[in-house]
Amino acid sequence: YVQAVNKPMMLYMDGGDLKRSLARAARAAAAQVYDRTAGLKIFTRDGAVTGVLGFNIRTGDYWFIQAKAVCLTAGPAGRMGLASSGYLFNTYEFPGNSGEGYALAYEAGAELVNMECYQALTMLKDFQGPACGYVAGTRGARSTNRVGEGIWTHAYPSGDTRLATWRTFAEGKGPIYLHTDHLPEDVIRIIEHIQFGTERTGRYLFHKGRGQDYRQPKCLELAFAEEIGACGGHSSSGVNGNRRGETNVRGLFVAGDVDGGLPFSFLGGALAMGGLIGEEAARYAAGADWAGGEPRARAREEIRSFEAPLKRRQGLPPCLVEFKARTRLQYYLKPPKNPDYHQIALWWMERIRREDLPEVKAEDYHDLLKVHEIRSILLVGEMMARASLFREESRWGYQHWRVDVPEKKPEWEGTWVVVRKGEKGMELEARKVPAYRRDFPTAMEYSYPVLSFDLGVPFQRAPHYQNPMGDPWTRGRMERLERSGRKEGGR
């Protein structure tokens, strides 16, 4: 198995004890844990963090935590587009990650980068879980289209593999299958152990319900770009953190999928950066003064706005508004991109904010948080649309493929699109990426397909076809037209 960087790779992905060990370490450090408590706001003053507001979805309690430093590890914007199944929480990423980390950082004044580089993945059809080419492919599995042709030379989530997948379906050669039936029994068991255990525990029940077995041919049908989103770990879009996880907001540190400064970092990057920013944040807090201010008064204002949907006597259910928002995002933002679609998406997002959100009725605390999540979905969707319009080129394969400019432009080489909150709304800027301490040559190049289709001969009437003489429908129709014409002329 050859990676895109021409080196062999074997991902064991067998980390069943990982979260247990993290929990033990947190307890050993006497960390105070607030379960089922979501972050609503990061407060700042003069460009520095002052505290965090949280909300418990079981009790309805609010927590204001005064802080000199905040470590933001709130995951990707995974609940953005909507899969063809229509299930709101049937997502590739954890469905609780609907872009709150991005929204919290943006509202606090942090800069985000690469929001035009979407996450669009090949995944297991109907399950919305990973296709797991990085688990099965590294152990000898292969992918083919319906006529048996190979799709990729590697399983690395790069631009060429996603373009190849799109092309397969565009040419009518789908579906795509991941074949494991040719593998030795011990290898299949290893794949099952990882897929059904560490990766997705529900995957075993999914296959069992369909009577599928990895020893069967064409057992694993794959789907493509069923949903779009933004992610630093599986793509390169997120909050702009440096190599120490610092952002432009003093005291705010980021790691994991919310971090766009460390693209394609995956689990290893999340673990390494998570440990690093903990140390950096502690070091910063030890030497910094609290920025002060009156965050509690601001917290009360935030709470009043947050609770408004719960106090309405009637209104729209949150699930309906979320469905409306995500179907529009999926339809108008999904690549191949073009400016008209993205402008329409922006129009829809503003309309939903203006007309639907003020009418949403929350029945309980869970609904209340869902309304908050809809706001995050719309905000991140706006970032994705505006950044895609701003970067007038195509790059990263399928993730930022604009059909009106289907090639990379030299002037955009080594350049970020930076998104931030300005005085009059969202601001965007082109900025050169800082020089890397170590750089590597481009591992591969790819070209964008030319979208030119022969649609065949359009419908034509047969050369000798005539309506039958005396056809009653035709005769009656002509008589009515003649009568109406005489009446019009008489007037």
N, C-alpha and C positions, 0 to 999 in steps of 0.2 A: 504494500500500500504506500503510495507516494503522496506526500502533502504538496500544497501549492508552493512551498519553499524548498521542494526537492529533498526533503528529509523524511524518513519513516516516522510514523506516529502510532502509538497505541494508547488509547484512552481506556483506563480500567473502569472509571465511573462507578466504583464500588464503595460508596461512602455512607453506608447505612448508619454508622455511629457518629457521623459528623455533627449533626445538630445536638445529639446527646452530649458530646464532648464540649460543644460550645456552651450548652446550658450549665454543665458542671463548672466550666471556667467562670461563667458569670456569677454563679452562686459563691464560688470560692473568693471572688473579688468583692463580695458583699454588694453587688449591684442591685438597685431597686428596680423591679420589673413592673410595668403597668400593662397588664394583659388587656386585650380588646380595647385599647385606647389608640385612637387615630390622631395624628397631628393635623391641626387645622390652620395654624399660622406660625411663622417664624418672625418674631419681632426684632426690629433693628433700630439703631439710632446713630446718625452720623456715619453710616456705612459699616457699623459693627453690630454683631448679634447681642441681643439683650435677654431673650427668653423664647419660650415655646408654649403654645396653647394646645391642649389635647382634650379629646372627648371620648368618654367610655360609652360604647354602644349598648351595653347591658344595663347600666345603672343611670345613665344620663348625666353623670358627674363630669365636671370640667376640671382640668388640671392646668394651672399656670406654673411653669417651671422657670425660675430666673436662672439665666445661664450666661457665662462668658463665651462658651464655645458649644457648637452643635455639630454632631456627626450625622449627616443625612445619608441614609442607606435604604431609601424607600422603594427601590426597585424601578422597573421600566414603566413605560406607558403601554401596558399590554392589553387593556380593554378599550381599544380604539375603534378599529374597523369591526365588522360583524361577519361571521362565517355564514355559509349558505344554509347551515342547519337552523339559523335564527335564534339559537339559545344564547342569551346574553352572557352567560358565564362559561360557555364552552370555548375557552381561549387557549392559545398555545402557552402564553405566560400565565402566571398566577392571576386569576381574575380580580383579586383584591388590589392589584397594582394598576390603577386606571390613570396614572400620570400625576398623582399627588406630589411625588418628589420633585418633578419638573415644575409644577405649579407653585409649590412652597418656595423653591429656590428663586423662581422668576419674580414672585411677589415680594421677596426679600431683597431684590435688586441684583441677584446673581446673573451672570451671563451664561447662555447656552450656545452650543456649537453643533453643526452638522445635522440640524433638524430636518434638512431636506434628504438625508440619507435614511430612508425608511427601513424598517424591519419587515421583510416579506419572505416567508419561509416555505420550504417543502415539508409537508407534515403528513401524518397518517390521516387518511380520509375519514371524515365524520368524527374522529376522536379528538382532533385538534392538538394531539400530542406530537412530540418530535418524530420525524421520520426515522431518526436515530441512525442515519448513515455514519455518524461518527462513532457509534457503538458497533453496529453490525458491519458497516463497510470496512472498518479496520480489522475485522475478523473474517473477511472473505466474501461477504454478501455483495451482490451486484444489482444494479438498477437497469431496467430496460423499458422501452415503450411497448405498445401492444403488438408490434411486428417483430419484437426480439432484438431491436437495435439498442446498443448501449447509449446511455445518456451522458454520463460524466466520466472523466478519467480519474477523479478524486472526489471525496465527499466533503471537502472543506467548504464552508459557507461563503463562497466568493461570488463576485459579479458574474463570472462566466458560467457557473453552474446554474444560477438562477435565470440567466438569459436562455440557456439551453433548455431548461424546464419550460419556460414560457413558449419557446419556439416549438417544442414538442406538442403542446396543446394547440397552438395556433395552426400547426400543420395537420391537425386532425389525427395525430398518432398517439393520443392518450387512450387509456389511462397509463400511468407509470406504475411499475411494480418493483418492489424490493424483494429480491429472491434470496431465500435462506435454505431452501429445501435441498440444495446440493452440499451443504456443509456437514461435517462429522457431527455425530450426536453430542459429543462432549462440548463442542463449540456452540451448538444450538442451546444447550443447557446454560452455558455462561451468559449468552445473550438474553435468554429468558430471565435469568436471575437478576440481571441488571435492569432490564426493561420493566419487569413486574415488581421489582423491589425499590431500588434507589430512584429510578427515573420517574415512573408513574405507577403507583400501586393499583389504580383503576384499570390499567391496560389489560391485565389478566382477565378481569370480568368482561371487558369489551370483546376480547377475542372469544372467550367462552360463550358469550351470548350469541355470537355469529357462527359458532362451530368452526373456528379457524385455528390452525396449528402451524407453527413455523416450519414444520416438516412437509407441508403441502405446497404445491406449486401455485404461484400467483396469490399467495395468502395475504400479502401486505400491499394494499393499494394506497398510493400516495396522492395527495392533493397539493395544489400550489397557490400561495398568496390568498388563502381563504380570508385572511384578515391582515390588515396593515397596522403598524404601530411604530413606536420609537424605543430604542434600547441602546445603551452604551456597551453592554456586555456581549450581545449578539449582533450588534451593528456598531455604529459610532456616533449616535446622537444622544446628547444629554448635557448636563451641567459641565461647564468648562473648569475642571479641576487640574491642577498641575501635578508633578510627580510626587508631591507630598500630600495631594488631596486638597490643597488650599483652593479657595475660590476668590473672586474679587471682593467678596463680602468678608470682612475681618471676623474670624471666629467661626466661619462656616466651612466645614470639610465634607467631602463627598467620596463615596466608594461604591463599587458594584455596578449594577445595571443603570443607575441614575447618573453615573459618571461618564460624560462624553469625552473627557480629556484622555482617557485610556481606552481607545476603541478595541472592540473584539477581545475583551479581557476574560470573558467567561468566568467559570467558577474559581479558577486559580487566581485570576486578577482580583476578584471580589474578596477572597480570603486574604491575599497579601495586602491589598490596599486597606481592607477593614482593620487589620492589625496595625498598619502603619498610621492611619489617621487617628486611631485611638491614642497612640503615643504622641502624635503631633498636637492633637487637641488638648491633651493634658498638659503638655509643655507650654502651649500658648496660654491656656487659662491660668497657669501658675504665674506667668509673668505679665498678665494683662489686668487692667482695671475694668470693672464693670461699667458699661457705657451709660447706665442709669436711665433717667427719663421716667415716664408714667405709663409703663406697659399695661398695668392692670386696668386703667381707664380705657385704653385701646382694646384690651381683651373683652371688656364688657360690650363695647360697640360691635366687635366681631361676633360675639355670642348672640346679640339681638338680630343681626343679619342672618346668622346661621340658623336660628330657631324659627324664622318667619314661616317656612313651609309647614311646620308642625302646628302653628296657631291658626292656619286658615280653616274655615269651616268646611270647605269643599274645594275640589280642583282636580287637576290631572294626576294620574298615578305616575310615580317616578319611572317605572319600567317602560311606560309608553313613550315618555320624552327621551329616555335613553335609547330606545329602539330607533326613534326618529333621527336622533343625532348620529348614531353610529352607522345607520344605513346610508345616510348622506355622505359621511366621511368615506366609507368604503367605496361608494360608487364614484365619487368625484375626485378622490385623491389617489386611488390605486393606479400604479403605473401600467402602461405607458402614460406619462403625464403630458398635459398640454395646458396652456395658460387659461383658456376659457373654462375648462373644468374646475381649475383651482379658484378662479374668481367666483364661480357659482357656489363652490363649497364655502367660501368666505361669506357670501351673501346668506347662505343657509344658517351658518353658525351665528351670525349677528341676529338673524330673525328669531332663531330658537332662544337666544339670550333675551331678546326684547319681548317676545310674545308668549313663550311657553314657560320659561323658568319662573316668572312672577305668578304663574297660575298652578304650579305644582303643589300638591297636597301630600304631606308626609303623615302616615298613620302611626308611626312609632319611631324609635331611635334609629333603627336600621334604615328605614326610609329616609330619615333625615341625613344620614351619612351618604346615601345613594344620590341625593340631590347635590350634595357637595361634590361627589365624584363626577356627576354630569358636568359641573362647571369646569372641573379639571380636564375632562375629555374635550370640551369645546376649546379651552385655552391651548392645550397641546396641539389639537387639530389646526388651530389658527397658526401656531408656530410652524408646523409642517408645511402648510399651504404657502405662507408668506416666504419662508426660506426657499421653497422650491421655485417660486416665481423670481426670487432675487438672484439665484444662481443660474445664469443664462448659459448653461451647457449641460451635457450629460456626463455622469461619472458613477463609478462603483457599480457598473452593470445595471441590473434591473432596478436597484434601489432608487436611483435618481436618473431615470431615462425620460428625457423630454423629446417628444417626437418632432417639435419645431426646431430644436438644435441637437440633433442626434450624434454629437461628437464632443470629445474633450477639447477645451479651449486652453491654449498656453497661458493666457493671462490669469486663469483660475488655478494654475498649478501651485500647490503648496499654500492654499488660501482657505481660511475658514469663512463661513457665513456665521456671524455672531448675532444672536438674538438677545435683546434685553428690554426691560420695561423702562419707557421714557415718560416724560411729563405729559405727553399727548397720546400715549398708547405705546404699542409695540414698535420698537426701533430695530433696524437691521444694519449691519456693517460688514464689509469685506476686510479681513485682517490676515496678514501673513502668519503662517504657523511658525512658532519659534523653532530654531534649528535643533535637530536631534543630536544627542551626544553620540549615538551610533545610528547609522542609516544603512539600509539594505537596498539593493537594486530591485527594480520592479520584477516580481516573480512571473507575471503573465500579463498579456495585453489581450483585449477582445474588441470586436467591432459590433456596432449596433445593427440589427437587421433593417433592411429597407422594406418599409411597409407598402408593398405593391401587390394587389391581389387581382387575379382574373376572375371576375364574378360570372362569366359565361354570358350567353345570349339572354337578354331580358324577355319577359313575356311578350309574345306577338300572336296576333290572330292568325289562324291557319289560312293559307293563301286563297282557298276556294270556299271559305266558310261564309255563309250568309244566314241571317235569321230567316226562319221559315216564312213563306208568304202567308199572310193572313193570321200570323201569330197573335192571339187575342191580347196578350200582355203588352206587346209592342204597339199594336194598333190602338189600344186604350190609352197608352202613355202618350203617343203622338197626338191623339185627339185632345187630351187634356192640355198639352202644351199649346196647341193651336188655339183652343178656347181662351186660355190665359193670355196669349199674345193679342187676341182681338180685344179683350177687355182692357189691357194696358194701352193699346192704341186708341181705344175709344175715350179713355180718360185724357 
